Amino acid sequence: MAQELLGKPVIAALKEDLTARVAALGRAGVTPGLAIVRVGAREDDLSYERTAVKRAEGLGIAVRRFEVPEQAGQEALMDAIAQVNADESIHGCLMFRPLPRGYDEQAACEALDPAKDVDGIGSAALARVFTGRGAGFAPCTAAACLEMLDAYGIDPAGKRVVVVGRSLVIGKPVAMMLLERNATVAVCHSRTRDLEQEMRDADIVVLATGRAKAYGASCFSAGQVVLDVGINVDAEGALCGDADYEAAVAAVGEAGAVTPVPRGIGGVTTSVLMKHVVEAAERAAL
Ligand code: NAP
């Protein structure tokens, strides 16, 4: 049976570390502050918001919500971002994306103060991920993949990694972060020839395509580590990843390890967001 790479112990370890750091900030008279900017009321945004608020409050991070009605338009969103930038009690900002049709997402991302861009949505943050220079934060989901590997003592150095998916949110930044950690990285996508072979040849596979249970036994091989970032709904309406979990577990075997969905990377992403907020508060205050 493959090792199940659960998010829970990683979340617990992060909580312990962050609790101590929030206490230290408190002694310096600082409460870390997270702004949540949401346009409209999509159910998956609301669900993530509930989780983020609960996680933040459990750590003593103050949350301020900015709700922009879907019909309000770009100017209202830019006004909310300007308020976030101006408010010294806010150290980090989570803005839900994709924005509803008609909004200029890039303009909104670039308007956020890079020091508060704790989910790596602006060019300055991405430049940091790609150049290794500057002080920005990596996108939380990409950072959560590294957090998971580190927590389970899996060193990517020298390993062959295949990242399936090339979005700016996950695929590209996680590839750069793994390269920075001395992995040999291939980034695959919808035009990759013989994807299954590419995947089977890897030591570590990162799946970030948004295709429910699309990768089965023929995509994996013995001893692999599989990080499944996908959050999808299957034909029965249940949450699932990009991998066919049972097939992946069987294919990688006893020497391998797989993250389940749910209970895997998703929850770690929320904790990484909190870590970035605390770090932003430390940079601003200490
Ligand atoms: P995205 O922007 O839609 O990108 C999907 C990527 O998958 C694209 O690069 C696409 O290739 C590639 N792809 C699509 N079909 C493919 C195929 N048949 N073979 C190989 N590659 C294929 O998605 P995303 O925003 O990166 O999100 C990916 C998944 O992660 C989703 O399930 C999302 O819900 C999940 N997610 C999880 C978290 C978390 O915290 N765990 C956070 C955010 C998102 P092309 O570029 O060639 O089109």
Residues whose N, C-alpha, C, O or C-beta is under 5 A from the ligand:
A	BS01	NAP	T141 G165 R166 S167 V169 I170 C188 H189 S190 R191 A208 T209 G210 V229 G230 I231 N232 I265 G266 T269
